[in-house]
């Protein structure tokens, strides 16, 4: 299932039998509200952890980070976990500067995310 809006694409895929939400595009104040909606929608279809592949995201501003913090808290309320996968150096830098790399579980790939 592919949904595109305001410069982002969000797809629910399966990698090695594991459901992964793949996000592509730039996440900023214009796209983050739609990202929140789509991530919550996809998370509602899943029973296990929410694995979010951000390897195709080249830019994320503070509104995008805030959206991911919100989603993580919602997922954890239901007793599940959220793992971010494949952060590009520029995006990972945003998480490191804000020390959110300690708040989020970040994996290099799906196999590492499943084992996290």
C-alpha positions in Angstrom: 0.0 0.0 0.0 1.5 3.3 -1.0 0.3 6.7 0.0 1.8 9.9 -1.1 1.0 13.4 0.1 2.9 16.7 0.2 6.2 15.3 -0.9 6.3 12.1 1.3 5.6 8.5 0.5 4.7 6.0 3.2 4.5 2.3 2.3 3.8 -0.7 4.4 6.0 -3.5 3.1 7.2 -6.9 4.3 11.0 -7.6 4.5 11.9 -11.2 5.4 8.5 -11.8 6.9 8.6 -8.6 9.0 6.2 -5.7 8.5 8.1 -2.4 7.9 6.8 1.1 7.3 9.0 2.7 4.7 9.0 6.5 4.5 10.5 8.5 1.6 10.9 12.2 1.0 11.5 15.2 3.2 9.9 15.5 6.6 9.2 19.0 7.6 6.5 21.2 9.0 4.5 20.7 5.8 4.7 16.9 5.6 4.9 15.9 9.3 1.1 16.1 10.0 0.4 13.7 7.2 3.3 11.5 8.3 1.7 11.3 11.8 -1.6 10.3 10.3 -0.1 7.6 8.1 2.1 6.2 10.7 -0.8 5.9 13.2 -2.9 4.3 10.5 -0.2 1.7 9.6 0.6 1.1 13.3 -3.1 0.2 13.8 -2.8 -2.6 11.3 0.2 -4.2 13.1 0.4 -6.2 16.2 4.2 -6.3 16.7 6.7 -3.5 16.9 6.5 -0.5 14.6 9.6 -0.6 12.4 10.0 2.6 10.5 12.6 2.6 7.6 13.8 6.2 7.1 16.7 5.3 4.7 15.0 7.3 1.9 14.5 10.4 4.1 17.3 13.0 3.3 16.0 15.8 5.5 14.0 16.0 8.7 13.4 19.2 10.7 12.2 19.5 14.3 8.6 19.0 13.4 9.4 15.6 12.0 11.3 14.7 15.1 8.4 15.8 17.2 6.1 13.6 15.1 8.3 10.6 15.7 8.4 11.3 19.5 4.6 11.5 19.5 4.3 8.2 17.6 6.8 6.4 19.8 4.8 7.4 22.9 1.6 6.3 21.4 3.1 2.9 20.4 4.6 2.4 23.8 1.2 3.1 25.5 -0.1 0.0 23.7 2.8 -2.0 25.1 4.7 -2.2 21.8 8.0 -0.7 20.7 9.1 1.4 17.8 12.5 1.1 16.0 13.9 3.6 13.5 15.9 2.0 10.6 18.5 3.3 8.2 18.9 7.0 9.2 20.9 9.0 6.7 23.9 10.8 8.3 22.2 14.2 8.1 19.0 12.9 9.7 20.9 10.9 12.3 22.8 14.1 13.2 19.5 15.7 14.2 18.8 12.9 16.6 22.4 13.0 18.0 22.4 16.8 18.5 19.2 16.5 20.5 20.3 13.3 22.3 17.2 11.6 21.0 19.5 8.8 19.7 19.3 7.7 23.3 15.5 7.9 23.4 14.9 6.0 20.2 16.0 2.6 19.2 17.9 3.1 16.0 19.0 0.2 13.8 21.0 0.0 10.6 18.7 -2.5 8.8 15.6 -4.6 9.3 17.6 -7.6 10.6 19.2 -5.5 13.3 15.8 -3.9 14.1 14.2 -7.3 14.7 17.0 -8.3 17.0 16.9 -4.9 18.9 
